[in-house]
Amino acid sequence: MIGVTEQAKEELKEILVSKVDDPRAYLRIQADDEGQLGVTIDIEMPGDQTVEYEGSTLLVAEQELAESLSHLDIDVADTEEGKQLILIEKST
C-alpha cells in the first residue's frame, strides 16, 4: 500500500470530516485512464487496501493500484495556494 505520513493523515482526516457525510464513505485514491492519480469519495470495496488513522479508515485503494504505489508516500506541502497533498519516494 502507498504510505501516508502523519501530516498527510491529519490532512486527509480534515478533508474526510469536512466533505463526507456518509459514515460508510471514505477517500479513495485512484488513477484515471491516463494514469493521473486523484482522490475521490467512495465506499470500501472487497479487496481494497486501507489506510487508517486514530482507529478509523481514511483512505482506500484497489489492491493492484495500492501495490503499484507501494514505493511512494503521500505527504503534505505548504504552497501559495495552501496545503496540498503530494507524492514522494519512500526514504530507505
N, C-alpha and C positions, 0 to 999 in steps of 0.2 A: 504494500500500500504506500501511496505517497505519504511522506512525512509532513507534519504540521508543527511549526514552532509554537511555543506557549503564547507568544504575542499574537500569532495568527489565529490560534484557537480562541483567544479573547475577542478578536475582531469578528470571527465567524459567529461566535455566540451572540454578539451585539446585532449582527445582521439577521440571524435567525430569529431572535426575540422581536426585532422591530418589523420584520417583513412577513413572518409566518404566523398565521392564526390557528392552523390545523395542527393539533398535537401529534398527528401521525406523519407530518411532513418534515423534511429535512432539506439541507442544502445538498445538491448533487453536482459533482464535478463531472463534466462530460466533454467530449470532442465532437465538433461538427464535421461535416463531410470533407472539409479541407484540413482537418487536424487541429483547428484552433480550439483551445480549451476555454471553457466558461463554467460559470456556476449558475444553476437554476434551482427552483424549488420543486421537490418531488417526494414521493413516498419511497420507503425502502423496499427493494425487490429481492426475491430469493436469490442467493448467491452474491449479493452486494457485499463489499467490504466497507467497514465503517471506521470513522474517527470519532472518539468520544472525548468529552471534556466535562469535568466535575460530575461524572455519573450519567451524563446524557449524550445521546448521539447528536453530533453536529453535522457531519459530512458523510455522504455515501458515494460509492463509485462502483460501477460494474467491475467485476473481478479482473477481466482481461485488461481494461484500462488502468486499473489500480496497479497491477503487476508491471505494466509497461512504464509507469511513472515512479516506480519504486526507488529510482536513483535521484529523485527530486524532493525538495521540501517546499511547502507553501510558507511564505513569510510575509511580513508587512513592511512596506516602505512609506516613509513620510514624503509626500510630494507637494508641489504648489497647490494641487487640487485636493489635498487631504490624504488620508491613509489609503493605500492601495495594496491589494494582495499581489504578490509576485512569486515567481518560481525561481529557486536557486538550487544549484547542485549540492547534494549532501556532502558535508565535510567528512573526511575519513579519519 
